Amino acid sequence: MSKDGFVSPAATELWVDASSASDGDGTAQRPFKSLDAALRRANASAAHIHLAAGLYQGPFIFGPSAQLEGSGAAVLFAEGSEVVITPRGPLRLSNVIVQGGSVGIENAADVSLSGVAFSGQRSLAVHATSGSLWAERTTFSASVSEARGVKVEPNARALFWRCTFQGPFGRAIELNAPSRVEISDCFFDGPVTGVHQVAGSAAIHRTKFSGGRGPAIYSARGTLELVDVDVYGHEYALQGGANAAIRALRFSSVRAERAAIAMTRATAQLEEITVVDSGSFGAVQLIASTVGLRRFRLAHPEAYGLFARQSRVSVDDGAITDVADSGGSAGDGIHARGTQGYIQSVSVLRSAGAGLIAAEESSLELRDFAVDGCHWGGVIAESLARVTGSSWTIRRCEAPAIAVPDVAQVDVDVLRSEGNAQGAAWAECDRGGKLRVSRPHGGAIDAKLSSCVEWRQ
């Protein structure tokens, strides 16, 4: 997205200094005392205005093409419900402070911001209704949670680079079906929600979020790309709503209050994911979603490492460690209900509940799957679930390595069971449980098993 062409090279140069003894003619030697005087002089012409430090009370309406360049603490402000700045054409602002008013800037044209600071707006810092918004090294500050930072409407597009959003914005950036929004190298500290996207296309790169009470990033009915994004705290680090299509590469979450990643009727490809100390909804929660999760580490999640209901999953190359609920008596590495999926090269280390539970007609294939140190069992299949696969290693569980407590089926080729307190396998034959193990290793065979457990060498 280019910011060239905002102001004509033939623009009239004007100078303004609020500390001037008297109103001048707008030259560097005799500057105007008020910004309004410069805007009147420019009228319908392109203007390049140099603004000295001082207080300038608006509201201000800029002409068809303008550049405003501040020096020192040049403050543009308005009171009450007014809009501080309304551009009628392309506008470039640099090194100025925009304070107060209901809205800082409301634009239907191209606006470029460089080194600008917004604070004290009651409703919005910037309302981009159409055109493009380019913001670099710009700070957006809120003092009340009712305020929002930037709202980008369907006919607008925006780019944010090295910007800071601080304070309790309800939504720091709200995207309402814009054509394209890019957020790079930015920092969000304190907004309830950092980025709220509905429809459209958005990309967030090399950006950090912290200190919020709601989802750091929310996306629905649009496409979202995340690369090198870190979230500390927040209710959810990433929340995907209906018909969201999300791709995330190198995404991390620390101390999410509920879940680090939550998807409902969404599609996502998640790669190189790190989650530490997620809350009561687990590390990754999927409802009626289609998700690929690859190269991940989920450390100390509460309740679940991965929870999936009525979803389709592809999970590859990851580790889930130290799963426990708030009481320390439950917590499953992977919990699937009504879910279909493929899980490969995944390990679950230390879970207060099970390594994996499949229920409610789930159908899962597990390959190269390992569980070490669980309380309820390594793999549990129940309520019409079917679990198949190969190369499972289950160690040091306080229950059977594999359990089928009711009508369900497990079929595994190559099982290594070691040090499990209740043996390698258990099935409740009277309730329709079925279990078949081919090529057991490591003392896996239990001679006391019932007829519905089949062993094949």
C-alpha positions as CSV (number, residue, x, y, z in Angstrom):
1,M,0.0,0.0,0.0
2,S,1.7,3.3,-1.1
3,K,1.4,6.6,0.6
4,D,2.8,8.6,-2.3
5,G,0.7,11.3,-4.0
6,F,-0.9,12.7,-0.9
7,V,0.1,16.3,-1.6
8,S,1.0,18.1,-4.8
9,P,4.7,19.1,-5.2
10,A,3.4,22.6,-6.3
11,A,1.7,23.2,-2.9
12,T,1.7,26.6,-1.4
13,E,4.0,26.8,1.7
14,L,2.6,28.5,4.7
15,W,3.9,29.0,8.3
16,V,1.8,29.2,11.5
17,D,3.0,30.1,15.0
18,A,0.5,30.6,17.9
19,S,3.1,32.5,19.9
20,S,3.5,35.2,17.2
21,A,2.9,38.8,18.5
22,S,0.5,39.5,15.7
23,D,-1.0,37.9,12.7
24,G,1.4,37.8,9.8
25,D,1.2,37.0,6.1
26,G,2.0,33.2,6.4
27,T,5.7,33.5,5.5
28,A,8.5,32.0,7.6
29,Q,9.4,35.5,8.7
30,R,5.8,36.6,9.5
31,P,3.8,33.5,10.2
32,F,0.1,33.3,10.7
33,K,-1.0,33.3,14.4
34,S,-3.8,30.8,13.8
35,L,-4.2,27.7,11.7
36,D,-7.6,28.8,10.5
37,A,-5.9,31.8,8.8
38,A,-3.6,29.4,6.9
39,L,-6.5,27.2,5.9
40,R,-8.4,30.3,4.6
41,R,-5.4,31.4,2.6
42,A,-4.9,28.0,1.1
43,N,-8.7,27.8,0.3
44,A,-9.0,25.3,-2.6
45,S,-5.3,25.1,-3.3
46,A,-2.8,22.5,-2.2
47,A,-0.9,23.6,0.9
48,H,2.1,22.6,2.9
49,I,1.7,24.1,6.4
50,H,4.5,24.4,9.0
51,L,3.0,24.5,12.5
52,A,5.1,25.7,15.4
53,A,4.6,24.5,18.9
54,G,1.5,25.7,20.6
55,L,-2.2,25.1,21.2
56,Y,-4.6,25.4,18.2
57,Q,-8.3,25.1,18.8
58,G,-10.5,23.6,16.1
59,P,-12.4,22.0,14.6
60,F,-10.4,22.2,11.4
61,I,-11.5,21.5,7.8
62,F,-8.7,20.9,5.4
63,G,-8.9,21.7,1.7
64,P,-8.5,19.3,-1.3
65,S,-4.8,18.6,-0.7
66,A,-2.8,19.5,2.4
67,Q,0.3,18.6,4.4
68,L,0.6,19.7,8.0
69,E,4.0,19.4,9.6
70,G,4.4,20.1,13.3
71,S,7.4,21.3,15.3
72,G,7.7,20.5,19.0
73,A,4.4,20.2,20.9
74,A,1.9,21.4,18.2
75,V,-1.5,20.5,19.6
76,L,-4.7,20.5,17.6
77,F,-7.7,20.2,19.9
78,A,-11.5,20.5,20.0
79,E,-14.1,20.3,22.7
80,G,-17.4,18.5,23.2
81,S,-18.8,16.4,20.3
82,E,-16.9,18.0,17.5
83,V,-14.5,16.3,15.0
84,V,-11.1,17.8,15.4
85,I,-10.0,17.3,11.8
86,T,-12.0,16.8,8.7
87,P,-10.1,16.5,5.4
88,R,-11.8,17.2,2.1
89,G,-9.0,15.6,0.1
90,P,-5.7,13.9,0.7
91,L,-4.0,14.9,3.9
92,R,-0.6,14.2,5.4
93,L,0.0,14.9,9.1
94,S,3.4,14.6,10.8
95,N,4.6,15.4,14.3
96,V,1.4,16.9,15.7
97,I,-0.8,16.0,18.7
98,V,-4.6,15.6,18.2
99,Q,-6.5,16.0,21.4
100,G,-10.1,15.9,22.5
101,G,-13.3,16.0,20.5
102,S,-15.7,13.2,19.8
103,V,-13.5,12.0,16.9
104,G,-9.9,13.0,16.2
105,I,-10.0,12.6,12.4
106,E,-12.9,11.6,10.2
107,N,-11.8,11.0,6.7
108,A,-13.3,10.0,3.4
109,A,-10.1,10.6,1.5
110,D,-6.5,9.4,1.7
111,V,-4.8,10.3,5.0
112,S,-1.2,9.7,6.0
113,L,0.0,10.0,9.7
114,S,3.6,10.1,10.8
115,G,4.7,10.7,14.3
116,V,1.2,11.8,15.3
117,A,-0.3,11.3,18.8
118,F,-4.0,11.0,19.6
119,S,-5.6,11.3,23.0
120,G,-8.8,12.2,24.8
121,Q,-11.3,11.4,22.1
122,R,-14.7,10.4,23.5
123,S,-15.7,8.1,20.6
124,L,-12.9,7.5,18.0
125,A,-9.4,8.6,17.4
126,V,-9.7,8.0,13.6
127,H,-12.8,7.1,11.6
128,A,-11.8,6.0,8.1
129,T,-15.0,5.9,6.0
130,S,-13.3,5.5,2.6
131,G,-10.0,6.0,0.9
132,S,-6.8,4.9,2.6
133,L,-5.2,5.4,6.0
134,W,-1.5,5.1,6.4
135,A,-0.2,5.4,10.0
136,E,3.4,5.1,11.0
137,R,5.1,5.8,14.4
138,T,1.7,7.0,15.6
139,T,0.4,6.7,19.2
140,F,-3.3,6.2,20.0
141,S,-4.1,6.7,23.7
142,A,-7.4,6.1,25.5
143,S,-8.5,7.2,29.0
144,V,-12.0,5.5,29.0
145,S,-13.1,2.1,27.7
146,E,-16.0,3.5,25.8
147,A,-13.6,5.0,23.2
148,R,-12.3,3.1,20.2
149,G,-9.0,3.7,18.5
150,V,-9.5,3.4,14.7
151,K,-12.6,2.2,12.8
152,V,-12.1,1.2,9.2
153,E,-15.3,1.0,7.2
154,P,-16.0,-1.2,4.2
155,N,-14.8,1.3,1.5
156,A,-11.5,2.0,3.2
157,R,-8.2,0.3,3.6
158,A,-5.4,0.9,6.1
159,L,-1.8,0.2,7.0
160,F,-0.3,0.6,10.5
161,W,3.4,0.4,11.0
162,R,5.3,0.8,14.3
163,C,2.2,2.3,15.9
164,T,1.3,2.0,19.6
165,F,-2.3,1.6,21.1
166,Q,-2.4,2.2,24.8
167,G,-5.1,2.5,27.4
168,P,-8.5,0.9,27.8
169,F,-9.9,1.2,24.3
170,G,-12.9,-1.0,23.9
171,R,-11.5,-1.9,20.5
172,A,-8.2,-0.5,19.4
173,I,-8.7,-1.3,15.7
174,E,-12.2,-2.2,14.4
175,L,-12.3,-3.5,10.9
176,N,-15.8,-3.5,9.3
177,A,-15.2,-5.4,6.0
178,P,-12.4,-3.2,4.6
179,S,-10.7,-4.3,1.4
180,R,-7.3,-4.7,3.1
181,V,-5.7,-3.8,6.4
182,E,-2.1,-4.4,7.3
183,I,-0.7,-4.1,10.9
184,S,3.1,-4.5,11.3
185,D,5.6,-3.9,14.1
186,C,2.9,-2.5,16.4
187,F,2.3,-2.7,20.1
188,F,-1.1,-2.9,22.0
189,D,-1.0,-2.3,25.7
190,G,-4.3,-2.1,27.6
191,P,-7.1,-2.2,24.9
192,V,-10.0,-4.6,25.9
193,T,-9.8,-6.0,22.3
194,G,-6.8,-5.2,20.2
195,V,-8.1,-6.0,16.7
196,H,-11.7,-6.8,15.9
197,Q,-12.3,-7.8,12.3
198,V,-15.5,-8.7,10.6
199,A,-15.2,-9.7,6.9
200,G,-12.5,-8.3,4.6
201,S,-8.8,-9.1,4.6
202,A,-6.3,-8.4,7.3
203,A,-2.7,-9.2,8.1
204,I,-0.9,-8.7,11.4
205,H,2.9,-9.1,11.5
206,R,5.5,-8.8,14.2
207,T,3.0,-7.3,16.7
208,K,2.5,-7.7,20.5
209,F,-0.6,-7.5,22.6
210,S,-0.9,-7.3,26.4
211,G,-3.1,-6.1,29.2
212,G,-6.6,-6.6,27.7
213,R,-9.7,-8.1,29.2
214,G,-11.3,-9.4,25.9
215,P,-9.9,-11.2,22.9
216,A,-6.6,-9.8,21.7
217,I,-7.6,-10.6,18.1
218,Y,-11.1,-11.5,16.9
219,S,-11.9,-12.5,13.3
220,A,-15.2,-13.5,11.6
221,R,-16.4,-13.8,8.0
222,G,-13.0,-12.7,6.7
223,T,-9.4,-13.8,6.1
224,L,-6.7,-13.1,8.6
225,E,-3.0,-13.7,8.4
226,L,-0.8,-13.7,11.5
227,V,3.0,-13.9,11.5
228,D,5.2,-13.5,14.6
229,V,2.4,-12.3,16.9
230,D,2.8,-12.5,20.7
231,V,0.0,-12.1,23.2
232,Y,0.3,-11.8,27.0
233,G,-2.9,-12.1,29.0
234,H,-6.3,-11.3,27.5
235,E,-9.5,-13.5,27.7
236,Y,-8.5,-15.1,24.4
237,A,-5.3,-14.5,22.5
238,L,-7.0,-15.4,19.2
239,Q,-10.7,-15.9,18.7
240,G,-12.1,-17.0,15.4
241,G,-15.9,-16.6,14.7
242,A,-18.2,-17.9,12.0
243,N,-16.6,-18.3,8.5
244,A,-13.3,-16.9,9.5
245,A,-10.3,-18.2,7.5
246,I,-7.1,-17.8,9.6
247,R,-3.5,-18.6,8.9
248,A,-1.0,-18.2,11.8
249,L,2.7,-18.7,11.8
250,R,4.8,-18.3,14.9
251,F,2.0,-17.3,17.2
252,S,2.4,-17.3,21.0
253,S,0.1,-16.8,24.0
254,V,1.0,-16.6,27.7
255,R,-1.5,-16.6,30.5
256,A,-4.7,-16.4,28.5
257,E,-7.7,-16.2,30.9
258,R,-9.9,-18.7,29.1
259,A,-8.3,-20.2,26.0
260,A,-5.3,-19.2,24.0
261,I,-6.9,-20.0,20.7
262,A,-10.7,-20.5,20.3
263,M,-12.5,-21.3,17.1
264,T,-16.2,-21.5,16.4
265,R,-17.3,-22.5,12.9
266,A,-14.0,-21.3,11.6
267,T,-11.2,-22.6,9.4
268,A,-7.6,-22.2,10.5
269,Q,-4.0,-23.3,9.7
270,L,-1.8,-22.9,12.7
271,E,1.9,-23.5,12.6
272,E,4.7,-23.0,15.1
273,I,2.3,-22.2,18.0
274,T,3.4,-21.7,21.6
275,V,0.9,-21.6,24.5
276,V,1.9,-21.2,28.1
277,D,-0.4,-21.2,31.1
278,S,-3.8,-20.9,29.3
279,G,-7.0,-20.7,31.4
280,S,-10.1,-22.8,32.1
281,F,-11.1,-23.4,28.5
282,G,-7.7,-25.0,27.7
283,A,-4.9,-24.1,25.2
284,V,-6.8,-24.7,22.0
285,Q,-10.6,-24.9,21.9
286,L,-12.4,-25.9,18.6
287,I,-16.2,-25.9,18.1
288,A,-17.5,-27.0,14.7
289,S,-14.3,-25.9,13.0
290,T,-11.7,-27.2,10.6
291,V,-8.2,-26.7,11.8
292,G,-4.7,-27.8,11.0
293,L,-2.2,-27.5,13.9
294,R,1.4,-28.2,13.2
295,R,4.7,-27.7,15.1
296,F,3.3,-26.6,18.5
297,R,4.0,-26.6,22.2
298,L,1.2,-26.3,24.7
299,A,2.6,-26.0,28.2
300,H,0.6,-26.1,31.5
301,P,-2.9,-25.6,30.0
302,E,-5.8,-25.7,32.4
303,A,-8.4,-28.4,31.7
304,Y,-7.3,-29.3,28.1
305,G,-4.4,-29.1,25.8
306,L,-6.7,-29.4,22.7
307,F,-10.5,-29.6,23.0
308,A,-12.4,-30.3,19.8
309,R,-16.2,-30.7,19.4
310,Q,-17.9,-31.4,16.1
311,S,-14.7,-30.5,14.3
312,R,-12.2,-31.8,11.8
313,V,-8.6,-31.6,12.8
314,S,-5.1,-32.4,11.5
315,V,-2.5,-32.3,14.3
316,D,1.2,-32.9,13.6
317,D,4.5,-32.5,15.4
318,G,3.8,-31.1,18.8
319,A,3.9,-31.5,22.6
320,I,1.4,-31.0,25.3
321,T,2.8,-30.9,28.9
322,D,1.5,-30.6,32.4
323,V,-2.3,-30.5,31.9
324,A,-4.4,-30.0,35.1
325,D,-7.6,-28.2,36.1
326,S,-7.7,-25.6,38.9
327,G,-8.1,-28.3,41.5
328,G,-5.3,-30.5,40.0
329,S,-7.5,-33.6,39.7
330,A,-8.5,-33.5,36.0
331,G,-7.2,-32.3,32.7
332,D,-6.8,-34.1,29.3
333,G,-4.1,-33.7,26.8
334,I,-6.5,-34.1,23.9
335,H,-10.3,-34.3,24.3
336,A,-12.4,-34.9,21.2
337,R,-16.2,-35.1,20.9
338,G,-18.0,-35.7,17.6
339,T,-14.7,-35.0,15.9
340,Q,-12.8,-36.5,13.0
341,G,-9.1,-36.1,12.6
342,Y,-5.6,-37.3,12.1
343,I,-2.9,-36.9,14.8
344,Q,0.7,-37.6,14.1
345,S,4.0,-37.2,16.1
346,V,2.3,-35.8,19.2
347,S,3.3,-36.4,22.8
348,V,1.4,-35.7,26.0
349,L,3.6,-35.5,29.1
350,R,2.0,-35.4,32.5
351,S,-1.8,-35.0,32.5
352,A,-4.1,-35.0,35.5
353,G,-6.7,-36.7,33.4
354,A,-6.2,-38.7,30.2
355,G,-3.6,-38.4,27.5
356,L,-6.5,-38.6,24.9
357,I,-10.2,-39.0,25.2
358,A,-12.4,-39.7,22.1
359,A,-16.2,-39.7,22.6
360,E,-19.5,-39.0,20.9
361,E,-18.8,-40.9,17.6
362,S,-15.4,-39.3,17.2
363,S,-13.1,-40.9,14.6
364,L,-9.4,-40.4,15.1
365,E,-6.3,-41.8,13.6
366,L,-3.2,-41.6,15.7
367,R,0.3,-42.3,14.5
368,D,3.5,-41.9,16.4
369,F,1.6,-40.9,19.5
370,A,3.1,-40.9,23.0
371,V,1.7,-40.4,26.5
372,D,3.9,-40.3,29.6
373,G,2.5,-39.9,33.1
374,C,-1.3,-39.6,33.1
375,H,-3.9,-40.3,35.8
376,W,-6.9,-41.6,34.0
377,G,-5.3,-43.5,31.1
378,G,-3.3,-43.0,27.9
379,V,-6.0,-43.4,25.3
380,I,-9.7,-43.7,26.2
381,A,-12.5,-44.3,23.7
382,E,-16.1,-44.2,24.6
383,S,-19.7,-43.5,23.4
384,L,-19.3,-44.8,19.8
385,A,-15.9,-43.4,19.2
386,R,-13.4,-45.2,16.9
387,V,-9.6,-44.7,17.4
388,T,-7.1,-46.3,15.0
389,G,-3.5,-45.9,14.3
390,S,0.0,-47.2,14.9
391,S,3.2,-46.7,16.9
392,W,1.8,-45.7,20.3
393,T,4.0,-45.5,23.4
394,I,2.2,-45.2,26.7
395,R,4.2,-45.1,29.9
396,R,3.7,-44.5,33.7
397,C,-0.1,-44.0,33.7
398,E,-2.1,-44.7,36.9
399,A,-4.7,-46.4,34.8
400,P,-4.6,-48.8,31.7
401,A,-2.6,-47.6,28.7
402,I,-5.8,-48.0,26.6
403,A,-9.3,-48.1,28.0
404,V,-12.7,-48.7,26.2
405,P,-15.3,-48.3,28.9
406,D,-18.4,-48.7,26.7
407,V,-19.5,-49.1,23.1
408,A,-16.4,-47.9,21.2
409,Q,-13.5,-49.4,19.3
410,V,-9.7,-49.1,19.4
411,D,-7.4,-50.7,16.8
412,V,-3.7,-50.1,17.1
413,D,-0.7,-51.5,15.3
414,V,2.5,-51.5,17.5
415,L,1.9,-50.6,21.1
416,R,4.6,-50.1,23.7
417,S,3.1,-50.1,27.2
418,E,5.5,-49.6,30.1
419,G,4.9,-49.0,33.8
420,N,1.2,-48.5,33.6
421,A,-0.4,-49.2,37.0
422,Q,-3.4,-51.1,35.6
423,G,-1.8,-52.8,32.7
424,A,-1.8,-52.3,28.9
425,A,-5.5,-52.4,28.1
426,W,-9.0,-52.7,29.5
427,A,-12.4,-53.0,27.7
428,E,-15.9,-53.3,29.0
429,C,-17.2,-56.1,26.9
430,D,-20.7,-56.2,28.2
431,R,-21.2,-52.6,27.1
432,G,-19.8,-53.2,23.6
433,G,-16.2,-52.1,24.0
434,K,-13.8,-53.6,21.4
435,L,-10.0,-53.4,21.4
436,R,-7.4,-54.9,19.0
437,V,-3.7,-54.6,19.4
438,S,-1.3,-55.8,16.8
439,R,2.4,-56.3,17.5
440,P,2.6,-55.3,21.2
441,H,6.0,-54.5,22.7
442,G,7.5,-53.9,26.1
443,G,5.4,-56.4,28.1
444,A,2.2,-55.0,26.7
445,I,0.1,-58.2,26.7
446,D,-2.1,-58.8,29.7
447,A,-3.1,-62.4,29.9
448,K,-6.1,-61.7,32.1
449,L,-7.9,-59.6,29.5
450,S,-11.4,-60.5,28.4
451,S,-12.6,-61.9,25.0
452,C,-13.3,-58.5,23.5
453,V,-9.6,-57.6,23.6
454,E,-7.7,-59.1,20.7
455,W,-3.9,-59.4,20.6
456,R,-2.0,-60.1,17.4
457,Q,1.7,-60.7,17.2
